[in-house]
Amino acid sequence: MTNWDYTTDVLVVGSGGGGMTAALVAAQAGLAVLIIEKSEYYGGSTALSGGGLWIPNNHLLQRDGLDDSLEKARTYLANTVGSRTPPALQEAYLKSAPEMVLYLASNSHLRFHRSIGYADYYPERPGGMTDGRAIEASPFDGGKLGEDLAKLHPMAIKIPAGLAFTASEYNKLGMITSTWAGKLTALKVGARMIFNRIVGVKYLALGQALIARLRLSLKDEKVPLWLNTPLRELVLEDGVVLGAVAEKNGKLLRIRANKGVVLAAGGFAHNQKMREAFQRAPVNSEWSSATKGDTGDAIQAGIEVGAAIDLMDDAWWGPTSVPPDAPVMFHVGERSYPGAIMVNAAGQRFANESASYVEVVHAMYRHHSKEVQHIPATFIMDQRYRDKYLFGTLFPRQKIPQRYLESGYIKRADTLEGLAERCGIDPQKLLETVQRFNQFARSGVDEDFHRGASAYDRYYGDPTNKPNPCLAPIERPPFYAVQMVPGDLGTKGGLVIDEYARVLRGDGTPIVGLYAVGNNSASVMGNTYPGAGSTIGPAMTFGYLAAKHMANGQIRPIGLLPRA
């Protein structure tokens, strides 16, 4: 018989969006809840993210009269995820995701708005939507958290005080030199930053707003959150998880969880040994944008009590650059702006650069070989691109820091041939590739990879660039090159779960008392990325379902939506 140091109903391991949602719903159902977090900060990778949730048939789409339905979303997943994950898991997500959002919007400080125009990542496939299904948490005054604001996981890149913007605003800011919407958004964001500084508003957006709203809601329910408290092992007796051992202030504590343990501690993005064991080379944990605490501890703990694992070879990939003495840069919009391409070591294009980030990295791995390396790939742009568009943290026309040039992070040359030589690429091959691409740019049709044909490509494209918003000739010197590696937002493999987020053994039976959500679990999305928010949407939905299951379905009812 185990002696316990602390007893609760629900123990949540991890404080990202999935874990916090599970904790909140359970607490509002009248269950005693404890959250433990290994880091000195709460929020996990969710706090570092864009904070989007991919929620088919959500109430905001319905409010705006857009055509979506359960059946349409089901068709879309069938044509993207396919049979890679169990139909019951997909069905649970599709039915429960909009319910989860309504629950939070009516029972907590969570407020959401649509990421208008952010298309599904495969909008032309059956069931896809060019209007998109993504939503995000509305901006929030972090000052409402009091002293807990200082414990919110900071963004990877330090930004000026008072500056924050939504995903939709970021997209418009990318067009600051091209469109009036871009210019007006820049003025709006700048004026708001000044106002926030003057009046002291701690304005938060993106994943920071999502986590802050959840944290305030948990404070209302008086849910304890123990920081600097890593999980050490699960306590298993007679095939049932009764609780866990955690370390707090240098002391091991045995924590009893009467209803269950929810593993919500992320994936193994920063565990190099696990990555090398499960994923294809070359792979490097330092290329990941996930929180540094993503070291797979909770996945290992689940494996030790008999949990099955899946999708361990995959991640939420994206082309990433590695600047000197700075966090890695996960590149999204840059690949759609016209006037740039990505090439392999032979100087050849190998994919639609504007496709979803997961698709581009899958192509990098698929084509990579000793004969022709695709990792790293090389991003090529000209001076016209630099004058008009953002690249990482560099604004249009901004002088390139000397350390970027001296370190070789950004290579510059007056001719394409000279740039090729600096990159170790055959100059003639690169010249031929650019000449062919420039022909496509002038005709508006990418005959090789169809860049700009999809509504997703065009979302980040330049609408003033004709005839194709994603294609422009690369011809104005000087020319620039940046190496791209397969970075990620986190790994997507983990413990296998069922439609209630219960962790399963290899024989398909549930481990009683154990649940997993988010990147701690094998993703419902399989090897694909259907739309913006396909990580956090499922994390929070299965957190909701886990809490609902532990409460025997007796959770707080969905109420009236607030006006604001």
Secondary structure, DSSP 8 states (H G I E B T S, - for coil): ----SEEEEEEEE--SHHHHHHHHHHHHTT--EEEE-SSSSBSHHHHHS--EEE-TT-HHHHHTT----HHHHHHHHHTTTTTSS-HHHHHHHHHHHHHHHHHHHHHSS--EEE-TT---SSTTSTT--SS--EEEE--EEGGGGGGGGGGB---SS---TT----HHHHHHHTTTTT-HHHHHHHHHHHHHHHHHHHHT--EE-HHHHHHHHHHHHHHHTT--EESS--EEEEEEETTEEEEEEEEETTEEEEEEEEEEEEE-----TT-HHHHHHHS-SS--GGGB-S-TT-S-HHHHHHHHTTB-EE-TT-EEEEEEE--TTS--EE-SGGGTSSSEEEE-TTS---S-TTS-HHHHHHHHHHH--SSS--SSEEEEEEHHHHHHS-BTTB-TT----HHHHHHTSEEEESSHHHHHHHHT--HHHHHHHHHHHHHHHHHT--TTT-TT-SHHHHHTS-TTSSS-TT-----SSSEEEEEEEEEEEEE--EE-B-TT-EEEBTTS-EEEEEEE-GGGB--TTTT---STTTTHHHHHHHHHHHHHHHTTT-----------
